[in-house]
Amino acid sequence: MKYLFAAVLAVSSVAGFSAANAEGGCGPGMHRGAYGHCRPNGPEVVVVPGAVVVERPVVVVPGRGCGPGFAWRYGRCRPI
């Protein structure tokens, strides 16, 4: 009986292996989003040698507009 159990266990573990599916079942050019929906992949990025790269200027936001008794913490105004 224990040999039968070992054989069934070995066969079921080998049968459980399958090829990896990188796109999560959505098809080529798609991937699974954060909530499990199929989303299209982003546009292809083409790098041209010798292209001019323009960097965006750094924008510094002077303080948040929290009212009295509140401070900007963890992405929103919270009471002190």
Secondary structure, DSSP 8 states (H G I E B T S, - for coil): -HHHHHHHHHHHHHHT-----TTTTS-TTEEE-TTS-EEE--------TT-----------------TTEEEETTEEEE-
